[in-house]
Structures are given as C-alpha cells and as structure tokens.
Amino acid sequence: MNLKLQLSEHPNPITEDYPGRAETLGLHTGFSLYMTRQRKDDSLTKIEEIFSNIDSIGRELAPDGDYQLSITGHSLGGALATILSFYAATSNIFSRVKAIKVFTYAAPRVGCQRFLYAYQHLEKIGKLRHARFTNTRDFVPLVPFHGVTRSYKHVGMHIKLLGTDKIAQYWLRQALDVTYPRYHDGLSQLLRIWQVNVIRNINTPKGYKRNHTLTEYQRRIRFSIQYRSMLAQARK
C-alpha cells in the first residue's frame, strides 16, 4: 500500500451534467500520481502509454475501433485498474468500444464521493461495468478508511466472497452477497461503514495474508459457482 494516503484533486473529464457532478475529483495521491504523472523523456503519462498500446492492439483485431476491452487487477493492481477504467470510459480513443468491463480483486478504495458519483454516471450510461470482488476478513479492501463526510468510497458492483465453511454455505444457500451503493443518504452510508469495518473483519496477521492472496480469491469463486450450481440442480 502506498503511504501517500491523502486525496489529490484532478479535473473531472466528464463534461455533461449528472447528479453530484463537480469540477474536480479527489483521488488517492499515490495511486493517481503513478497513473497521471508525466514522464520526463516523452511527457506521456502511464495512462496515455497504456491507452496507446491497447488501441494499437485492439485495432489489429477490429480496425474500426469497436473491439472489446476488459481491465482487471488484484490489490494495488485493482486500484490502478479502477482509475484506468474511469479514464478509459471518458476517452475519445475508446469511443467505439461498448461497455468497458472491469474486474478487480482485493482492491483498496481510490477516490472520494465525487469520484463515486462520476464513476456511477459512466455505469448508468453504459460505458462501464465493474465487478469488485472482496474476500471476508481481507484487510486491504477496508482501506483507506470509509466515512460519512470527506473520505474514500468504493465503486462498482460488490461481490463478497464468504469462504467455504458451514457458515458461508448457509449464506450461499440464501443468495449471493452482491451489493451496489445506490443510495447515498446518511443512513445508507452508516450501514456500509458497519458492513466493511475492521472489527467485523477481524483476523490474525496470517489470516489476513492468506485471505488477500489471489489463490484464495480463485478458490472462493470456484466454490461459490460449484455450490450454487449444486443447489440449483437439487431444486429441480
């Protein structure tokens, strides 16, 4: 995790109006600096470099630019994927691309409430589809910390992976744990704070390390798919 935890202001690339729109968006300083800082040799940012490479490869497959684009990342990579997907959805380079699909695993929060509003606007108009996977008792998705006022907020559709024990099996029999931050009133914010606070996800250092691995994410996803499929077959 980058120690530069403060928020830095960045111009909002979305020009049209939407609920909660602001001229600037707050992004995690460490993550955003890596993606938006211009290099001294060619003055390109990491985002511009990646966009150029993606479009070059994509147009080999679809010369008109209407190729499919998926962005994914784990942990720090998930944070960078979230930022990259946001700017990709607002870039003219990918204007012919349909919904950009984003899959993040164990990603920390990257932006403020204004960033959440902007990201959700892109989801509502069909430019983004973000599935954000987290394991229970994984510490990284809980930081930087959430709050009611100026603080970091998660984006995307949240899929919580509960594990493979008897308790997890009970909840999987009810439904998949999938949520989306549709409401932003004080009560809804407090409920989300309670659901993702450190106390509810207490673990040992070894447990945090295990639950954060991509291997554990893959194991829980496979188990959820197999268990739900088994339940569906049993109910026929």
C-alpha positions as CSV (number, residue, x, y, z in Angstrom):
1,M,0.0,0.0,0.0
2,N,1.3,3.5,-0.9
3,L,1.8,5.6,2.2
4,K,0.6,8.8,0.3
5,L,-2.9,8.4,1.7
6,Q,-4.2,11.9,1.1
7,L,-6.6,12.8,-1.7
8,S,-5.3,14.9,-4.6
9,E,-7.7,16.9,-6.8
10,H,-7.9,16.1,-10.5
11,P,-10.0,17.8,-13.2
12,N,-13.3,16.0,-14.0
13,P,-13.1,14.7,-17.6
14,I,-16.9,14.3,-17.8
15,T,-18.4,17.5,-19.2
16,E,-22.1,16.6,-19.2
17,D,-24.2,17.2,-16.1
18,Y,-25.1,14.4,-13.7
19,P,-26.2,14.2,-10.1
20,G,-23.4,15.2,-7.8
21,R,-21.1,16.5,-10.6
22,A,-18.1,18.6,-9.5
23,E,-15.3,20.2,-11.5
24,T,-12.7,18.2,-9.6
25,L,-12.4,14.7,-8.3
26,G,-10.4,13.5,-5.3
27,L,-8.1,10.5,-6.0
28,H,-5.6,8.7,-3.8
29,T,-2.4,10.7,-4.2
30,G,-0.1,7.7,-4.5
31,F,-2.2,5.7,-7.0
32,S,-3.2,8.7,-9.1
33,L,0.4,10.1,-9.2
34,Y,1.6,6.9,-10.7
35,M,-1.0,6.9,-13.4
36,T,-1.2,10.7,-14.2
37,R,2.4,12.0,-13.7
38,Q,4.2,12.9,-17.0
39,R,7.5,11.3,-17.7
40,K,10.5,13.5,-18.4
41,D,11.6,11.7,-21.6
42,D,8.4,11.9,-23.7
43,S,5.9,13.8,-21.4
44,L,3.5,10.9,-21.6
45,T,1.5,9.7,-18.6
46,K,1.2,6.0,-17.7
47,I,-2.5,6.2,-18.7
48,E,-1.6,7.7,-22.2
49,E,1.0,5.0,-22.7
50,I,-1.4,2.2,-21.8
51,F,-4.2,3.7,-23.9
52,S,-1.9,3.8,-27.0
53,N,-0.8,0.2,-26.6
54,I,-4.4,-1.0,-26.1
55,D,-5.7,0.8,-29.1
56,S,-2.8,-0.4,-31.3
57,I,-3.5,-4.0,-30.4
58,G,-7.3,-3.6,-30.5
59,R,-7.3,-2.1,-34.0
60,E,-5.4,-5.1,-35.3
61,L,-8.5,-7.1,-34.3
62,A,-11.1,-4.5,-35.1
63,P,-9.8,-1.7,-37.4
64,D,-12.9,0.4,-36.8
65,G,-12.1,0.5,-33.0
66,D,-15.2,-1.4,-31.9
67,Y,-13.2,-4.1,-30.1
68,Q,-14.0,-5.4,-26.6
69,L,-12.0,-4.1,-23.6
70,S,-11.7,-5.7,-20.2
71,I,-9.5,-4.3,-17.4
72,T,-8.5,-6.3,-14.3
73,G,-6.2,-6.2,-11.3
74,H,-5.5,-7.6,-7.9
75,S,-4.8,-5.5,-4.8
76,L,-2.7,-2.5,-5.9
77,G,-3.4,-3.6,-9.5
78,G,-7.1,-3.4,-8.7
79,A,-6.7,0.2,-7.5
80,L,-4.9,1.1,-10.7
81,A,-7.4,-0.8,-12.8
82,T,-10.2,1.2,-11.2
83,I,-8.5,4.5,-12.1
84,L,-7.6,3.3,-15.6
85,S,-11.1,2.2,-16.4
86,F,-12.6,5.5,-15.3
87,Y,-10.3,7.5,-17.7
88,A,-10.7,4.9,-20.5
89,A,-14.5,5.3,-20.3
90,T,-14.1,9.1,-20.7
91,S,-11.5,8.9,-23.5
92,N,-12.3,9.5,-27.2
93,I,-9.8,6.8,-28.0
94,F,-12.3,4.2,-26.9
95,S,-15.5,5.9,-28.2
96,R,-16.3,2.9,-30.4
97,V,-15.8,0.4,-27.6
98,K,-19.0,-0.6,-25.9
99,A,-19.1,-1.1,-22.2
100,I,-15.7,-1.5,-20.7
101,K,-15.7,-4.5,-18.4
102,V,-13.7,-4.2,-15.1
103,F,-12.9,-7.0,-12.7
104,T,-11.0,-6.1,-9.5
105,Y,-9.9,-8.4,-6.7
106,A,-8.9,-7.2,-3.2
107,A,-8.8,-3.6,-4.4
108,P,-8.5,-0.7,-1.9
109,R,-10.6,2.4,-2.2
110,V,-9.2,5.0,-4.7
111,G,-11.4,8.1,-4.7
112,C,-13.9,10.3,-2.9
113,Q,-17.7,10.7,-3.0
114,R,-17.4,13.0,-6.1
115,F,-15.4,10.2,-7.9
116,L,-18.1,7.7,-6.9
117,Y,-20.8,9.9,-8.5
118,A,-18.7,10.3,-11.7
119,Y,-18.0,6.6,-11.9
120,Q,-21.7,5.7,-11.3
121,H,-22.7,8.1,-14.1
122,L,-20.4,6.2,-16.5
123,E,-22.0,2.9,-15.4
124,K,-25.5,4.4,-15.8
125,I,-24.9,5.4,-19.4
126,G,-23.4,2.0,-20.2
127,K,-19.7,3.0,-20.6
128,L,-18.5,0.9,-17.6
129,R,-19.4,-2.5,-16.0
130,H,-17.3,-3.0,-12.8
131,A,-17.4,-6.2,-10.7
132,R,-15.5,-5.7,-7.5
133,F,-14.6,-8.9,-5.6
134,T,-13.6,-9.0,-2.0
135,N,-12.9,-11.8,0.5
136,T,-14.3,-11.5,4.0
137,R,-11.5,-10.8,6.5
138,D,-9.2,-9.3,3.8
139,F,-7.8,-6.1,5.2
140,V,-6.8,-4.3,2.0
141,P,-10.4,-3.6,0.7
142,L,-11.1,-1.9,4.0
143,V,-8.6,0.9,3.4
144,P,-8.2,3.8,3.0
145,F,-10.9,4.2,5.6
146,H,-14.6,4.9,4.8
147,G,-16.6,7.7,6.4
148,V,-19.8,9.8,6.1
149,T,-18.2,13.1,5.1
150,R,-15.0,13.6,3.1
151,S,-13.4,10.2,2.8
152,Y,-12.7,7.3,0.4
153,K,-15.5,5.4,-1.3
154,H,-15.6,2.1,-3.2
155,V,-17.1,2.0,-6.7
156,G,-18.6,-0.8,-8.8
157,M,-20.8,-3.8,-8.1
158,H,-19.5,-5.5,-4.9
159,I,-19.4,-9.3,-4.8
160,K,-18.4,-10.5,-1.3
161,L,-16.8,-14.0,-1.2
162,L,-17.7,-15.5,2.1
163,G,-15.5,-18.6,2.2
164,T,-16.2,-22.4,2.1
165,D,-17.1,-23.2,5.7
166,K,-20.5,-24.1,7.1
167,I,-21.5,-20.5,7.8
168,A,-20.6,-19.5,4.3
169,Q,-22.5,-22.4,2.9
170,Y,-25.6,-21.2,4.9
171,W,-25.5,-17.7,3.4
172,L,-24.8,-19.1,-0.1
173,R,-28.0,-21.1,0.2
174,Q,-29.9,-17.8,0.7
175,A,-28.3,-15.7,-2.1
176,L,-25.0,-14.4,-3.4
177,D,-23.8,-11.4,-1.4
178,V,-23.9,-8.8,-4.2
179,T,-24.5,-5.1,-3.4
180,Y,-24.3,-1.7,-5.1
181,P,-24.0,1.7,-3.5
182,R,-27.2,3.0,-5.0
183,Y,-28.2,5.3,-2.1
184,H,-26.0,8.0,-0.5
185,D,-28.1,9.3,2.4
186,G,-26.6,9.3,5.9
187,L,-28.2,6.0,7.0
188,S,-27.1,4.2,3.9
189,Q,-23.5,5.5,4.4
190,L,-23.5,4.3,8.1
191,L,-24.8,0.9,7.1
192,R,-21.9,0.5,4.6
193,I,-19.4,1.6,7.2
194,W,-20.7,-1.1,9.6
195,Q,-20.6,-3.8,6.9
196,V,-17.0,-3.1,5.9
197,N,-15.4,-2.0,9.2
198,V,-12.2,-3.7,10.6
199,I,-14.0,-5.0,13.7
200,R,-16.4,-7.1,11.6
201,N,-13.4,-8.4,9.6
202,I,-11.0,-9.1,12.4
203,N,-8.3,-11.7,11.6
204,T,-4.8,-12.8,12.5
205,P,-1.9,-11.5,10.5
206,K,-1.5,-14.9,8.9
207,G,-5.2,-15.0,8.2
208,Y,-5.1,-11.5,6.5
209,K,-2.2,-12.6,4.4
210,R,-3.9,-15.8,3.3
211,N,-7.3,-14.1,2.6
212,H,-5.6,-11.5,0.4
213,T,-3.9,-13.9,-2.0
214,L,-5.3,-14.3,-5.5
215,T,-5.2,-18.0,-4.9
216,E,-7.8,-17.7,-2.1
217,Y,-9.9,-15.5,-4.3
218,Q,-9.9,-18.1,-7.1
219,R,-10.7,-20.8,-4.5
220,R,-13.7,-19.0,-3.2
221,I,-15.0,-18.0,-6.6
222,R,-14.8,-21.7,-7.8
223,F,-16.5,-22.9,-4.6
224,S,-19.4,-20.3,-4.9
225,I,-20.0,-21.3,-8.5
226,Q,-20.0,-25.0,-7.8
227,Y,-22.1,-24.8,-4.6
228,R,-24.7,-22.6,-6.2
229,S,-24.8,-24.9,-9.3
230,M,-25.3,-27.9,-7.0
231,L,-28.1,-26.1,-5.2
232,A,-29.8,-25.3,-8.5
233,Q,-29.6,-28.9,-9.6
234,A,-31.0,-30.1,-6.2
235,R,-34.0,-27.8,-6.5
236,K,-35.1,-29.1,-9.9
